[in-house]
Amino acid sequence: MANPLSNEQEIYERIEKENITVHPLIWELLDHHIRNDLHVINIIIGSSAVFNQSVSVSDAKKVIDHTGQIKKFLDRLKKTTSEYK
């Protein structure tokens, strides 16, 4: 993971200590949207690596689109689930 939070370990410990959980519907959305976009990105980049080829401009645009979709999904999820609306 790039750039972990400086207090990430403490956050995990607090989550465990306070038994903070995520509703199964949230996990379903996370699993579906993020996993699907990451899978496509992995296929695009992985195929270039396996065949020792540069990533084409069109494939790079696809990767950018999928990372944008992840951000858009996370923004929507945050807006929908935030108690500060």
C-alpha positions in Angstrom: 0.0 0.0 0.0 1.4 3.4 -0.9 1.5 6.1 1.7 -0.1 4.4 4.7 -1.5 6.8 7.3 0.9 7.7 10.1 -1.6 6.5 12.6 -2.9 3.5 10.6 -2.0 0.9 13.1 -3.8 2.8 15.8 -6.9 3.0 13.6 -6.9 -0.7 13.1 -6.5 -1.3 16.8 -9.4 1.1 17.6 -11.6 -0.6 15.0 -10.9 -4.0 16.6 -11.2 -2.7 20.1 -14.5 -0.9 19.5 -15.8 -3.7 17.3 -16.5 -1.3 14.5 -18.1 -3.1 11.6 -19.2 -2.3 8.0 -22.7 -3.3 7.0 -22.8 -6.2 4.5 -24.5 -4.0 1.8 -21.6 -1.6 2.0 -19.2 -4.5 1.5 -21.2 -5.8 -1.4 -20.9 -2.4 -3.1 -17.2 -2.1 -2.3 -16.5 -5.6 -3.5 -18.4 -5.2 -6.7 -17.3 -1.8 -7.9 -13.7 -1.6 -6.7 -12.8 -5.2 -7.4 -14.3 -5.0 -10.9 -12.4 -1.8 -11.8 -9.2 -3.1 -10.3 -9.6 -6.4 -12.2 -9.8 -4.5 -15.5 -6.8 -2.3 -14.6 -4.9 -5.5 -13.7 -5.8 -7.1 -17.1 -4.7 -4.0 -19.0 -1.4 -3.5 -17.3 -0.7 -7.2 -16.8 -1.1 -8.0 -20.4 1.4 -5.3 -21.3 3.8 -6.6 -18.7 3.4 -10.3 -19.8 4.0 -9.4 -23.5 6.8 -6.9 -22.6 5.0 -4.1 -24.4 4.4 -0.5 -23.5 0.9 0.5 -22.4 -0.9 2.1 -25.4 -2.4 5.5 -25.1 -5.9 4.0 -25.5 -5.2 1.5 -22.7 -3.8 4.2 -20.5 -7.0 6.2 -21.0 -9.0 3.1 -20.0 -6.9 2.8 -16.8 -7.5 6.5 -16.1 -11.2 6.0 -16.7 -11.4 3.0 -14.3 -9.5 4.9 -11.5 -11.9 7.8 -12.0 -14.8 5.4 -11.7 -13.3 4.1 -8.4 -13.1 7.7 -7.1 -16.6 8.5 -8.3 -18.0 5.4 -6.5 -16.1 6.2 -3.3 -17.4 9.8 -3.4 -21.0 8.6 -3.9 -20.7 6.0 -1.1 -19.2 8.6 1.3 -22.0 11.1 0.4 -24.7 8.5 0.9 -23.3 7.1 4.1 -22.0 10.2 5.8 -23.8 11.5 8.8 -22.8 15.1 7.8 -25.1 15.7 4.9 
